[in-house]
Amino acid sequence: MQEYEGQTPETGSGRENAFFLFVILAVTLIAYAPLISGVWELSSRTTQATNAFVLLGVVFVDSLLFVLKVRRFHPAINAHGLLLFGLSCMALAVASFTSVWPFAVMGLCLNAGALLSFCFGRKGVAVFYPALAGFGVMVAMLVMVPGIDNQLRILAGTVSSWILPIFGIRADLVLQHDPFQVIVVAEKGAGAFNVATECNGIGILMSSVVLALILALRRRFPWYGVILLTSLSVVIGIAFNTIRIVAIVMTTLQTSVRFGLIHEGLGTLIYLLALAVVYVMNSLVARRRT
């Protein structure tokens, strides 16, 4: 029987290991169903948040393809995977008793790591660590959305109303509390733009942070470099969301193009531009280290 480097030998037959792996997967889906359902519901509210999941999915697929080049899928229970699974159970228990949701997010990531360790061994799962870290940050940010949505919308609307006059467009910010709305009124009523939840910037912010984190971890930056680049990506995300709002307002007022096309088309273009800036920033830092 072939033994994989860095992986504990099988403790039973292939069928027994596959069955145990299936049981762990089923327990994971049941235990974390409320968290997964809530995250899915929150992400479905904004296209950009969904795009962030697509970005993360691409990273996971890339990691999977890389692992499959050096080792085959071989379900086997090992000590490393059991350790991660045990830690995930502890984190979930702490979250259940204390209602401190970050422990639930940590438990979900540890559980996913345990499943990958059972599939590809200790060294195989290491390839997925950047993607798992990005997944954890993304889930945590989505869970925070209901609590910070209003503040993000006020921030986006306020900064946009400051910038628009620079381009010759008079703008006023109107706050409505019941129901809560943030409205940018341009040119004394010529245009009224609702800064809705989809425009609060969490989509661009989330994708920028996740991309910066994954790239920094993959390039093995020191911990302070990871923190610095991730922090800069927060600034980039907020800045480009403001650019997005300003660009949409200006284009709507100065052209006859349908608003829906401007909102989605121009918004997507600026979203991709923000990711490009994050990627270039990380690449420049990586070149300076070599």
Backbone as a ProteinNet text record, in pm:
[ID]
protein_1_A
[PRIMARY]
MQEYEGQTPETGSGRENAFFLFVILAVTLIAYAPLISGVWELSSRTTQATNAFVLLGVVFVDSLLFVLKVRRFHPAINAHGLLLFGLSCMALAVASFTSVWPFAVMGLCLNAGALLSFCFGRKGVAVFYPALAGFGVMVAMLVMVPGIDNQLRILAGTVSSWILPIFGIRADLVLQHDPFQVIVVAEKGAGAFNVATECNGIGILMSSVVLALILALRRRFPWYGVILLTSLSVVIGIAFNTIRIVAIVMTTLQTSVRFGLIHEGLGTLIYLLALAVVYVMNSLVARRRT
[TERTIARY]
84	0	87.5	63.2	144	105	206.8	183.3	224	136.2	163.5	245.9	339.8	425.3	341.8	364.7	294.1	151.6	118.2	-18.9	-15.4	-96.4	-102.9	-161.4	-105.1	-159.7	-305.1	-375.6	-516.3	-537	-642.2	-674.3	-779.5	-823.4	-923.4	-924.5	-1023.7	-1032.6	-1076.5	-1063.8	-1103.6	-1250.6	-1333.8	-1477.6	-1507.8	-1437.4	-1459.8	-1421	-1307.7	-1263.1	-1359	-1404.9	-1498.4	-1629.8	-1675.4	-1800.6	-1784.4	-1670.7	-1646.8	-1638.9	-1577.6	-1567.4	-1706.2	-1792	-1928.9	-2006.6	-1986.5	-2054.6	-2012	-1881.3	-1831	-1887.8	-1895.2	-1951.6	-2098.5	-2174	-2315.7	-2332	-2248.6	-2253.8	-2219.8	-2122.8	-2082.6	-2198.7	-2264.6	-2375.2	-2490.3	-2518.1	-2627.2	-2590	-2467.9	-2426.1	-2416	-2369.1	-2345.7	-2453.8	-2563	-2671.1	-2724.3	-2749.3	-2799.4	-2701.3	-2571.3	-2470.8	-2460.9	-2456.1	-2445.4	-2568.4	-2687	-2810.6	-2812.5	-2769.8	-2767.5	-2670	-2552.6	-2451.9	-2502.8	-2570.2	-2625.1	-2729.8	-2814.1	-2918.3	-2856.7	-2756.3	-2691.7	-2619.4	-2552.1	-2476.3	-2567.5	-2689.6	-2781.7	-2841.4	-2821.3	-2878.7	-2799.8	-2677.6	-2596	-2515.5	-2515.2	-2442.8	-2294.3	-2239	-2095.8	-2053.5	-2139.9	-2108.7	-2106.3	-2200.7	-2200.5	-2073.7	-2029.4	-1905.3	-1786.4	-1789.9	-1681.8	-1676	-1793.1	-1795.5	-1743.5	-1774	-1720.5	-1568.1	-1516.2	-1371.1	-1309.9	-1372.5	-1321.3	-1331.3	-1438.6	-1453.7	-1343	-1304	-1193.8	-1064.1	-1041.8	-921	-922.3	-1037.2	-1048.1	-1023.7	-1081.1	-1061.1	-913.9	-850.4	-708.6	-625.1	-659.6	-588	-608.6	-731.4	-762.1	-683.3	-679	-605.4	-456	-403.7	-261.5	-234.6	-322.4	-302.7	-311	-406.6	-424.9	-305.5	-220.6	-99.7	5.4	3.6	108.3	57.6	-72.9	-126.1	-271.1	-309.6	-443.7	-542.6	-669.3	-775.6	-776.9	-752.8	-738	-795.5	-927.7	-989.2	-924.2	-871.9	-807.7	-812.4	-859.7	-864.7	-723.1	-683.9	-549	-554	-444.4	-439.3	-457	-398.8	-408.1	-554	-623.1	-763.1	-849.7	-821.7	-897.1	-874.2	-749.8	-720	-801.3	-803.7	-880.2	-1029.7	-1077.3	-1219	-1253.6	-1164.5	-1186.7	-1189.4	-1096.6	-1094	-1219.2	-1267.8	-1389.4	-1510	-1515.6	-1626	-1619.2	-1497.1	-1481	-1524.7	-1484.3	-1521.6	-1672.2	-1736.2	-1881.6	-1951.9	-1897.3	-1956	-1945.8	-1829.2	-1810.8	-1907.5	-1923.6	-2016.3	-2159.4	-2195.6	-2332.7	-2363	-2264.7	-2287.3	-2269.9	-2187.4	-2158.1	-2224.3	-2274.6	-2334	-2232.6	-2105.2	-1999.6	-1977.1	-2036.3	-2040.5	-1904.1	-1797.2	-1668.3	-1618.7	-1655.2	-1615.6	-1684.5	-1807.2	-1877.8	-1810.8	-1768.9	-1697	-1564.9	-1494	-1368	-1391.3	-1497.5	-1528.5	-1558.5	-1631.6	-1663.4	-1536.8	-1443.6	-1318.2	-1233.3	-1226.8	-1151.8	-1214	-1346.4	-1414.4	-1384.9	-1388.9	-1355.6	-1211	-1120.6	-981.2	-966.5	-1045.5	-1040.5	-1082.9	-1190.2	-1237.2	-1132.9	-1068.2	-964.1	-841.9	-811.2	-699.3	-727.7	-850.3	-888.9	-879.6	-899.5	-898.5	-757.8	-673.2	-542.6	-424.2	-446.8	-337.1	-295.2	-203.6	-162.6	-96.9	-9.7	57.3	-35.9	-130.2	-223.7	-316.9	-365.2	-457.9	-388.3	-255.2	-182	-198.9	-218.5	-237.8	-367.6	-463.5	-594.2	-600.1	-495.5	-501.3	-533.4	-470.2	-507.9	-655.6	-707.9	-849.5	-939.3	-900.5	-980.1	-978	-862.3	-854.4	-943.8	-941.2	-1027.7	-1174.3	-1207.8	-1346.1	-1390.8	-1303.6	-1337.7	-1361.4	-1274.5	-1289.7	-1417	-1446.4	-1567	-1693.4	-1698.4	-1815.3	-1829.9	-1718	-1722.7	-1774.8	-1729.7	-1774.3	-1922.2	-1969.3	-2111.1	-2197.9	-2149.6	-2225.3	-2235.6	-2133.9	-2132	-2222.8	-2264.7	-2338.4	-2461.4	-2550.4	-2670.2	-2637	-2527.5	-2492.9	-2425.4	-2358.7	-2283.2	-2339	-2450	-2507.1	-2539.1	-2609.1	-2647.6	-2525.1	-2424.1	-2304.7	-2228.9	-2222	-2153.5	-2228.9	-2361	-2440.4	-2427.5	-2425.9	-2407.1	-2268.7	-2167.4	-2031	-2021.3	-2076.7	-2071	-2145.5	-2264.6	-2342.7	-2277.4	-2220.6	-2157.9	-2036.2	-1947.7	-1825.7	-1860.8	-1959.1	-2000.2	-2055.5	-2134.8	-2191.4	-2084.4	-1970.5	-1858	-1781.6	-1771.6	-1688.8	-1762	-1892.9	-1967.5	-1952.9	-1955	-1937.3	-1803.5	-1702	-1571.7	-1585.8	-1681.2	-1705.1	-1821.2	-1858	-1960.3	-2102.9	-2124.2	-2259.9	-2295.3	-2393.1	-2437.3	-2507.6	-2475.2	-2532.1	-2561.8	-2672.8	-2711.4	-2742.1	-2710.9	-2738.4	-2864.8	-2959.2	-3085	-3094.9	-3115.6	-3131.6	-3277.8	-3332.3	-3469.2	-3461.8	-3529.7	-3511.4	-3620.2	-3735.7	-3841.3	-3919.8	-3882.6	-3771.4	-3638.7	-3529.6	-3400	-3358.2	-3324.4	-3276	-3168.6	-3071.7	-2968.3	-2982.2	-3013.8	-3041.5	-2949.6	-2883.4	-2802.2	-2888.1	-2921.6	-3004.3	-2910.1	-2908.3	-2817.4	-2889.7	-2822.7	-2874	-3014.3	-3034	-3159.6	-3282.3	-3265.9	-3379.6	-3377.6	-3278.2	-3269.6	-3246.3	-3186.2	-3164.6	-3158.7	-3227.9	-3225	-3177.9	-3070.6	-3007	-3005.1	-3075.1	-3084.4	-2960.4	-2886.6	-2770.5	-2824.5	-2864	-2926.4	-2819	-2864	-2770.4	-2671.8	-2719.1	-2630.6	-2519.9	-2540.4	-2441.2	-2358.9	-2369.9	-2297.1	-2147.8	-2105.8	-1963.7	-1911.3	-1996.5	-1947.4	-1898.6	-1959.2	-1917.1	-1775.1	-1747.9	-1613.1	-1515.3	-1556.7	-1470.4	-1433.8	-1532.2	-1509.9	-1416.8	-1443.2	-1360.2	-1216.7	-1200.6	-1066.3	-987.8	-1052.5	-985.5	-950.2	-1045.3	-1021.2	-910.2	-911.8	-807.5	-671.1	-663.3	-536.6	-484.7	-573.6	-533.6	-482.8	-555.4	-515.7	-381.9	-365.2	-239.7	-122.3	-142.9	-34.9	4.7	-93.9	-63.7	1.4	-46.1	13.5	157.8	187.5	322.7	410.1	354.6	428.1	486.7	405.2	447.9	454.5	540.9	542.5	410.1	384.3	253.9	222.3	327.1	301.3	269.8	327.4	295.7	153	107.8	-30.5	-128.2	-99.7	-186.7	-187.7	-69.7	-59.8	-135.8	-114.3	-179.6	-331.2	-372.7	-516.1	-579	-507.7	-559.1	-569.6	-468.6	-472.8	-588.3	-618.3	-729.4	-863.1	-874.4	-996	-1013.9	-903.6	-907.1	-943.3	-884.1	-912.4	-1059.4	-1114.2	-1254.2	-1348.8	-1325.1	-1410.7	-1397	-1272.7	-1249.3	-1318.8	-1309.3	-1368.3	-1520.4	-1575	-1720.9	-1768.9	-1692.7	-1726.9	-1714.8	-1607.7	-1590.3	-1708.1	-1751.7	-1864.8	-1990.7	-2022.9	-2143.4	-2133.5	-2018.4	-1997.7	-2009.2	-1948	-1951.5	-2093.5	-2169.8	-2307.8	-2393.2	-2377.6	-2454.2	-2420.5	-2292.5	-2249.7	-2295.8	-2280	-2317.7	-2468.6	-2544.8	-2690.5	-2739.6	-2678.5	-2720.8	-2675.9	-2565.9	-2506.3	-2525.8	-2592.4	-2619.9	-2764.9	-2808.2	-2945.6	-2949.5	-2837.8	-2831.2	-2921.8	-2986.6	-3078.3	-3006.1	-3070.8	-3005.8	-2962.8	-3048.2	-3013.1	-2883.7	-2865.2	-2742	-2621.3	-2639.6	-2530.5	-2495.5	-2597.4	-2575.9	-2499.9	-2542.3	-2479.6	-2349.6	-2353.5	-2236.4	-2119.5	-2144.2	-2038.5	-1995.5	-2093.1	-2061.1	-1969.5	-1996.2	-1911.6	-1772	-1763.5	-1633	-1547.2	-1605.2	-1530.7	-1495.6	-1582.8	-1554.1	-1429.4	-1423.4	-1307.8	-1182.2	-1198.6	-1084.1	-1026.9	-1114.3	-1068.6	-986.6	-1033	-958.7	-824.7	-822.4	-696.8	-596.2	-643.6	-554.7	-498.4	-582.6	-536.4	-431.5	-455.7	-361	-227.4	-232.9	-109.4	-33.8	-105.1	-41.1	35	-28.2	38.3	156.5	142.2	250.2	371.5	347.5	458.8	534.4	459.5	524.9	604	548.9	618.2	747.6	745.8	867.8	975.5	935.6	1033.4	1097.5	1026.7	1082.5	1181.5	1178.4	1268	1397.3
-119.7	0	124.7	213.2	335.5	434.6	496.3	594.6	731	831.2	966	1040.6	1118.1	1195.7	1296.1	1300.9	1399	1357	1229.8	1185.2	1057.4	1049.3	930.7	815.8	693.3	580.6	556.5	491	463.9	378	403.5	326.1	220.5	211.1	112.3	94.5	21.6	0	127.1	124	240.1	272.5	170.8	192.5	253.7	204.7	258.8	406.3	440.5	579.6	667.5	619	696.4	716.9	613.2	624.7	725.4	719.1	811.6	954.7	971.3	1103.5	1155.3	1068.7	1107.8	1148.9	1075.4	1108.5	1246.5	1276.1	1406.6	1517.7	1492.9	1591.7	1617.7	1511.6	1527.1	1604.3	1572.3	1642.8	1790.7	1817.9	1956.1	2035.4	1977.5	2046.9	2072.3	1975.5	1992.6	2096.1	2085.9	2174.4	2319.8	2339.4	2476.3	2524.6	2450.4	2489.2	2629.3	2667.9	2804.4	2911.6	2891.1	2988.8	2995.8	2880.7	2876.6	2938.9	2908.5	2965.5	3117.1	3166.4	3310.8	3381.3	3321	3379.9	3382.1	3274.2	3268.7	3377.5	3397.7	3499.3	3639.5	3665.7	3796.6	3821.8	3720.7	3738.9	3759	3703.5	3715.7	3855.9	3939.5	4074.1	4169.1	4136.4	4223.1	4142.1	4185.9	4115.3	4110.2	4218.7	4223.3	4123.9	4096.7	3995.2	3856.9	3834.2	3708.2	3695.4	3806.1	3804.8	3766.8	3808.1	3773.8	3623	3558	3412.6	3345.6	3403.1	3350.2	3359.5	3473.2	3491.4	3385.9	3362.9	3263.3	3123.1	3096.7	2967.1	2939	3041.3	3026.7	2990.4	3053.7	3025.7	2881.9	2834.9	2696.7	2598.3	2624.9	2536	2534.3	2650.9	2658.6	2579	2589.1	2513.2	2363.6	2325.2	2183.7	2128.2	2202.6	2157.4	2143.5	2235.9	2228.1	2104.4	2077.5	1961.3	1831.5	1825	1701.7	1670.9	1769.8	1745.9	1667.6	1681.4	1620	1505.1	1495.4	1383.3	1358.3	1232.2	1195.7	1204.9	1214	1213.1	1076.7	1074.9	947.8	962.8	943.2	960.2	870.6	931.4	856.6	939.5	880.6	949.8	961.8	1082.6	1103.5	1192.4	1193.9	1266.8	1417	1471	1614.1	1654.9	1577.8	1607.7	1594.9	1491.9	1474.6	1590.4	1642.1	1758	1879.2	1905.3	2018.5	2000.3	1877.8	1851	1870.4	1824.9	1844.3	1991.4	2069.5	2213.2	2281.9	2234.9	2294.5	2266.8	2147	2114.1	2201.7	2224.7	2311.5	2454.2	2503.3	2639.9	2653.4	2551.6	2555.5	2550.6	2470.9	2462.6	2596.7	2660.4	2791.4	2892.6	2889.3	2981.7	2958.2	2831.1	2798.3	2846	2834.5	2870.8	3020.6	3086.6	3228.2	3321.9	3267	3347.5	3443.4	3410.3	3488.9	3428.3	3491.3	3430.6	3409.5	3488	3458.8	3317	3259.2	3120.8	3024.8	3055.7	2971.2	2978.8	3097.9	3114	3038.7	3050.3	2977.8	2827.1	2781.4	2639	2588.8	2668.1	2628.6	2614.1	2707.9	2701.9	2582.4	2557.9	2442.5	2312.1	2308.6	2189.4	2163.7	2270.3	2256.1	2209.1	2263.6	2220.4	2073.7	2027.3	1885.9	1796.1	1833	1752.9	1746.5	1859.6	1862.3	1782.3	1784.5	1704.8	1556.4	1514.4	1374.9	1333.5	1430.1	1399.4	1401.3	1495.4	1515.3	1511.7	1488.3	1480.3	1615.4	1613.1	1735.7	1834.8	1785.8	1877.2	1920.9	1836.6	1873.8	1985.9	1980.9	2083.9	2218.7	2216.7	2343.3	2433.6	2373.9	2451.9	2532.1	2481.6	2547.1	2651.9	2665.9	2758.6	2902.8	2958	3095.1	3107.5	3008.7	3012.5	2999.3	2914.5	2899.7	3027.7	3093.9	3221.9	3326.1	3329.3	3421.7	3390.3	3261.7	3221.2	3266.8	3250.1	3291.3	3440.8	3518.8	3664.7	3706.2	3640.9	3674.6	3646	3529.5	3494.3	3591.9	3625.4	3718.5	3855.2	3903.3	4033.5	4031.4	3920.4	3910.7	3907.5	3837.9	3832.5	3971	4055.5	4190.1	4288.2	4253.1	4347.2	4408.1	4327.4	4389.8	4496.5	4479.5	4574.6	4700.6	4692.6	4809	4865.4	4809	4852.5	5001.3	5049.3	5190.2	5281.9	5245.2	5327.8	5333.6	5218.5	5215.6	5299.6	5294.1	5371.9	5521.6	5559.1	5701.8	5748.4	5665.2	5700.9	5718.9	5622.9	5630	5752.6	5778.7	5893.8	6025.6	6034.1	6158.3	6193.5	6098.7	6124.5	6157	6087.3	6113.9	6255.6	6298.3	6434.2	6541.1	6506.1	6599.4	6607.9	6494.9	6488.2	6542.4	6517.9	6559.5	6708.1	6800.2	6942.3	6973.6	6890.2	6910.8	6899.9	6818	6798.2	6883.6	6982.8	7076.7	7031.1	6930.8	6881.4	6908.3	6995.2	7024	6901.9	6870.7	6750.4	6772.9	6717.3	6722.1	6581.3	6556.5	6425.2	6433.5	6342.9	6338.2	6204	6207.4	6085.8	6070.5	5952.9	5922.3	5805.9	5815.9	5717.2	5610.3	5632.2	5531.9	5523.9	5432.6	5339.2	5410	5347	5410.5	5418	5538.4	5558.6	5665.8	5648.1	5748.5	5790	5917.1	5964.5	6080.3	6067.8	6177.4	6252.5	6376.9	6461.3	6551.8	6532.8	6607.8	6719.6	6832.5	6948.1	6987	6995.3	7041.1	6964.1	6834.1	6750.1	6698.7	6738.4	6687	6536.4	6489.3	6345.8	6308.5	6201.4	6152.1	6007.2	5978.9	5847.5	5784.7	5672.9	5602.7	5516.3	5543.4	5460.7	5341	5237.7	5120.4	5027.5	4917	4819.9	4770.5	4754.4	4707.3	4806.8	4933.3	5037	5073.3	4992.4	5028.6	4999.1	4931.5	4908.5	4777.3	4697.8	4574.6	4476.2	4479	4387.3	4415.7	4541.6	4579.7	4563.5	4604.5	4596.1	4450.4	4363.2	4222.4	4157.4	4181.1	4121.2	4173.1	4303.1	4361.7	4300.6	4288.4	4232.2	4085.8	4008	3865.1	3843.5	3918.6	3904.3	3940.9	4051.5	4093.7	3989	3934.5	3833.6	3707.1	3658.7	3535	3553.3	3665.1	3688.2	3699.6	3770.2	3787.7	3654.3	3570.6	3440.4	3347	3349.7	3263.4	3301.3	3430.1	3477.3	3477.2	3423.3	3403.6	3533.7	3638.4	3764.3	3745.8	3819.4	3815	3866.3	3834.3	3866	4015.4	4099.8	4243.3	4289.9	4221.8	4254.4	4216.8	4101.9	4058.9	4160.6	4204.6	4301.9	4434.2	4479.2	4607.1	4603.4	4499.9	4491.2	4474.3	4398.1	4381.4	4513.2	4589	4719.6	4816.8	4816.4	4903.5	4864.9	4736.6	4692.2	4742.6	4762.9	4821.2	4963.4	5040.2	5177.6	5177.2	5084.2	5074.6	5041.9	4948.3	4910.5	5026	5099.5	5214.5	5323.3	5348.4	5452.7	5420.7	5296.4	5261.7	5252.4	5223.5	5228.9	5372.8	5466.9	5608.5	5650.3	5607.4	5635.8	5579.7	5461.2	5397.4	5482.9	5530.6	5612.1	5743.1	5809.4	5937.1	5917.9	5812.9	5786.8	5758.4	5683.1	5651.9	5778.6	5863.5	5987.7	6077.4	6096.3	6185.2	6133.2	6003.4	5945.4	5951.6	5928.5	5934	6074.6	6175.6	6313.9	6367.3	6318.8	6377.8	6296	6180.8	6099.1	6054.8	5996.2	5945.1	5793.2	5734.3	5588.7	5543.5	5429.7	5377.2	5353.4	5391.9	5385.6	5243.5	5145	5007.2	4963.5	5004.7	4968.9	5039.6	5165.6	5240.6	5177.7	5148.3	5095.7	4963.7	4870.9	4739.5	4741.5	4805.5	4804.6	4882.2	5006.4	5090	5038.6	4990.7	4936.7	4816	4726.3	4608.3	4646.6	4742.1	4787.2	4842.3	4923.3	4982.9	4875.1	4778.5	4665.6	4590.4	4561	4491.3	4577.2	4707.4	4798.5	4799	4793.3	4787.4	4660.9	4547.6	4423.2	4430	4494.9	4509.8	4592.2	4697	4781.1	4700.1	4619.4	4534.1	4436	4376.2	4278.6	4345	4461.2	4532.2	4572.2	4619	4656.8	4538.9	4422.2	4303.6	4261.1	4272.8	4233.9	4324.9	4454.6	4548.3	4518.3	4487.6	4454.5	4324.9	4227.1	4100.4	4119.5	4209	4234.4	4300	4388.5	4456.7	4361.4	4250.8	4152.4	4059.7	4050.1	3958	4026.1
0	0	0	-95.2	-107.2	0.7	59.8	165	115.3	126.2	79.5	182.7	133.7	221.5	298.8	429.8	511.7	544.8	514.1	539.9	621.5	724.5	806.5	726.6	736.1	661.3	696.6	608.4	628.9	753.2	824.7	943.2	913.3	790.2	753.9	603.5	552.2	409.6	340.1	205.6	128.3	145.6	153.7	170.8	307.3	409.8	544.7	551.4	491.1	490.6	411.9	297.4	215.9	290.2	360	437	550.4	622.4	731.7	679.9	563.9	502.5	466	415	380.2	505.3	614	739.9	788.6	782.7	826.2	738.5	608.3	516.9	550.4	577.4	612.1	742.6	842.6	970.7	951.3	866	838.1	778.8	678.3	612.9	709.5	797.8	894.2	1000.6	1053.9	1163.3	1119.4	996.5	949.9	853.4	843.1	751.9	779.5	907	931.2	884.9	911.5	870.3	718.3	653.9	507.7	443.3	497.7	443.5	458	574.7	596.8	504.9	485.7	397.1	253.5	212.4	76.4	55.3	155.5	144.1	136	219	218	86.5	33.5	-90.7	-210.3	-203.9	-317	-329.3	-227.4	-231.1	-320.5	-352.4	-435.6	-535.1	-659.5	-765.1	-735.3	-680.3	-655.2	-548.2	-450	-350.5	-415.9	-508.6	-582.7	-665	-723.8	-800.3	-713	-586.7	-494.6	-473.3	-466.4	-453.6	-580.3	-695.4	-821	-820.9	-775.6	-765.5	-674.5	-560	-466.1	-525.9	-599.3	-664.1	-763.9	-838.5	-933.9	-860.6	-745.2	-667.3	-616.1	-568.5	-521.3	-635.1	-752.1	-867.1	-907.5	-909.2	-942	-841.4	-713	-610	-629.7	-664.2	-686.3	-804	-913.8	-1031.9	-1001.4	-921.1	-884	-798.9	-700.8	-613.8	-692.4	-785.8	-863.2	-953.7	-978.7	-1058.6	-980	-848.3	-766.2	-679.8	-658	-580.1	-618.8	-613.4	-655.6	-539.7	-575.9	-475.2	-408.4	-277.9	-207.5	-66.9	-49.9	82.2	187.2	291.8	399	526.5	633.6	761.7	816.2	853.3	906	1028.9	1103	1229.6	1210.4	1103.4	1078.1	1054.1	971	943.8	1068.5	1150.5	1273.6	1370.5	1373.4	1458.5	1414.9	1282.3	1230.5	1257.7	1241.8	1265.6	1413	1502.7	1645.5	1683.6	1625.7	1653	1599.6	1485.1	1428.7	1518.3	1576.2	1668.2	1792.3	1842.5	1959.2	1927.3	1809.5	1770.5	1756.5	1698.5	1682.3	1818.7	1910.6	2044.8	2116.7	2106.4	2169.4	2109.4	1975.9	1909.6	1954.8	1976.4	2016.8	2158.7	2248.3	2387.6	2413.9	2332.7	2357.7	2258.4	2147	2038.6	1976.9	1987.6	1923.1	1784.8	1681.6	1548.7	1483	1512.2	1447.9	1473.8	1589.5	1616.3	1520.1	1481.6	1385.2	1248.3	1209.6	1081.9	1086.3	1198.5	1214.1	1206.6	1272.5	1270.2	1130.7	1052	915.2	831.3	845.7	770.4	813.9	944.6	995	947.6	942.4	895.5	748.3	668.7	526.8	510.9	593.9	589.7	626.2	724.6	763.7	648.2	580.2	466.8	356.2	328.6	225.7	268.7	398.7	449.2	433.5	460.4	441.6	294.7	204.3	60.6	1.1	46.7	-18.1	77.4	204.1	298.2	352	449	517.4	423.1	334.4	241.4	129.6	94.4	-10.1	32.5	156.5	203.7	219.2	236.3	252.6	131.1	14.1	-107.8	-100.5	-25.2	-15	95.5	176	289.1	247.6	142.5	102.3	65.1	-8.1	-46.6	76.5	172.3	294.2	376.8	381.7	453.1	386.4	252.6	179.3	202.5	207.7	233.2	371.2	471.1	606.7	617.8	554	555.9	483.8	372.3	295.9	376.2	438.9	520.3	636.2	701.9	814.5	771	655.7	606.8	571.7	514.7	480.7	606.3	709	833.8	896.9	873.9	931.2	856.5	734.7	649	716.1	777.8	837.8	941.6	1013.4	1118.4	1069.4	953.6	905	775.1	727.9	599.7	599.8	701.6	706.1	707.4	787.1	796.6	663.7	595.8	465.6	362.6	364.7	269	295.6	423.1	457	413.4	439.1	399.2	248.1	172.5	26.4	-25.7	28.6	-16.3	20.6	141.4	186.3	102	83.4	5.6	-139	-194.3	-333	-346.8	-248	-253.2	-238.1	-177.9	-169.1	-300.8	-370.7	-491.6	-614.1	-626.1	-744.9	-777.4	-679.3	-712.5	-778.5	-753.5	-818.2	-969.9	-1014.3	-1157.1	-1207.4	-1129.1	-1173.5	-1154.6	-1070.3	-1044.9	-898.6	-876.9	-740.8	-683	-558.5	-498.2	-350.4	-306.1	-165.5	-118	7.8	66.3	150.8	124.8	198.9	269.6	401.9	481	521.2	497.8	538.9	637.1	747.5	854.4	859.2	801.6	810.4	679.6	588	597.2	571.2	613.9	600.4	453.6	410.1	273.7	272.6	184.5	160.7	14.5	-8.5	-144.4	-178.3	-292.8	-345.5	-446.1	-413.9	-501.4	-580.7	-712.5	-798.9	-871.6	-885.2	-959.5	-915.6	-783.7	-724.7	-775.1	-785.4	-822.4	-964.2	-1043.3	-1180.1	-1179.6	-1073.8	-1059.7	-912.9	-874.3	-736.5	-739.8	-668.5	-675	-536.2	-524.1	-397	-376.8	-269.8	-235.6	-157.9	-231	-169.8	-113.2	-54.4	3.1	-101.9	-225.3	-331.9	-362.3	-323.6	-350.8	-227.6	-121.2	0.6	-8.5	-115.4	-138.3	-84.3	-18.2	42.3	-64.3	-183.4	-289.1	-335.6	-373.9	-417.1	-300.9	-182.9	-65.3	-35.8	-38.8	-9.3	-111.4	-239.3	-343.9	-337.2	-309.2	-300.4	-185.4	-69.1	48.7	26.4	-25.9	-47.7	-149.2	-258.7	-360.2	-303.8	-230.2	-170.6	-72.7	8.9	107.9	40.5	-59.6	-128.1	-199	-270	-340.5	-243.7	-132.8	-35.1	28	58.5	118.5	17.2	-104.5	-207.6	-237.8	-229.6	-256.3	-132	-23.9	101.3	155.7	153.2	214.1	366	434.3	581.3	636.7	763.5	822.4	816.4	837.2	833.2	691.7	592.4	453.4	419.1	471.2	448.3	507.8	631.4	697.7	622.4	579.9	508.8	376.6	296.5	166.4	180.8	282.1	305.9	348.4	432.2	476.3	359.4	272.5	154.4	61.9	55.5	-30.1	22.8	154.7	211.2	159.1	158.7	107.2	-41.1	-115.8	-259.6	-283	-205.6	-221.8	-195.1	-85.9	-53.3	-159.1	-203.5	-303.4	-435.3	-479.7	-608.7	-601.2	-484.9	-474.4	-487.8	-429.7	-445.6	-591.6	-656.5	-799.6	-879.3	-840.6	-910.5	-900.1	-780.2	-761	-838.2	-827.7	-897.2	-1048.2	-1099.5	-1244.3	-1291.5	-1214.2	-1251.6	-1253.2	-1150.6	-1144.7	-1262.9	-1289.9	-1398.4	-1534.4	-1556.4	-1685.6	-1705.9	-1599.9	-1610.4	-1644.4	-1579.7	-1602.1	-1737.6	-1789.6	-1909.5	-2035.7	-2025.5	-2143.8	-2142.5	-2253.6	-2263	-2253.6	-2212.6	-2199	-2085.1	-2103.3	-2002.3	-1870.5	-1758.1	-1627.2	-1590.6	-1621	-1587.3	-1652.2	-1778.2	-1849.7	-1788.5	-1752.7	-1688.5	-1554.1	-1475.1	-1339.9	-1343.4	-1428.4	-1434.2	-1514.5	-1632.9	-1719.4	-1661.2	-1626.2	-1570.2	-1432.5	-1355.6	-1223.3	-1232.5	-1326.7	-1345	-1391.5	-1481.9	-1531.5	-1418	-1332.1	-1220.3	-1117.4	-1099.1	-1010.4	-1058.3	-1186.3	-1242.4	-1234.9	-1252.8	-1243.1	-1101.3	-1001.3	-862	-837.2	-889.1	-873.3	-945.3	-1060.3	-1134.3	-1054.8	-989.1	-907.5	-791	-725.9	-615.4	-665	-781.3	-836.9	-870.2	-933.2	-968.4	-842.2	-740.2	-614.6	-555.3	-551.5	-498	-583.5	-715.9	-806	-789.9	-772.5	-753.8	-624.2	-518.7	-392.2	-406.4	-478.3	-498.6	-576.6	-677.2	-754.5	-670.5	-580.7	-495.4	-396.6	-365.2	-271.1	-337.4	-471.7	-542.2	-584
[MASK]
++++++++++++++++++++++++++++++++++++++++++++++++++++++++++++++++++++++++++++++++++++++++++++++++++++++++++++++++++++++++++++++++++++++++++++++++++++++++++++++++++++++++++++++++++++++++++++++++++++++++++++++++++++++++++++++++++++++++++++++++++++++++++++++++++++++++++++++++++++++++++++++++++

